[in-house]
Amino acid sequence: MRLRVFIVLLSLSLILLSACSPQPPVTPASAHHSDTMPSLSENDDGQAFLGLPKSTALSQARHLGLEARIIQEDEIHFPVTKDYRPRRLNFVILRGKVQQVSRG
């Protein structure tokens, strides 16, 4: 009986430990982008998104495997967290178009 309990506990421990293993990094869905789609390197601050319509900027950021959020739209400022995420873009939208971009 003790052996069964030990085996069950050992199995559960291994399952829980395997859930904590590092996950592979998220990569963009496609390496092929059209000429009009912005690309983003590690050092790029996202300025290629300036002037794009809000929906286009959000969908192209997703297509590049990036998180994106709107931190301000016209006169409305949205609450945001202060944690820094290098693969996240923060957009300021004025009259439906991206006016400012920052990483984080």
Secondary structure, DSSP 8 states (H G I E B T S, - for coil): -HHHHHHHHHHHHHHHHHHTS-------S-S---TTS----TT--SGGGTT-BHHHHHHHHHHTT-EEEEEEETTEE--------TTEEEEEEETTEEEEEEE-
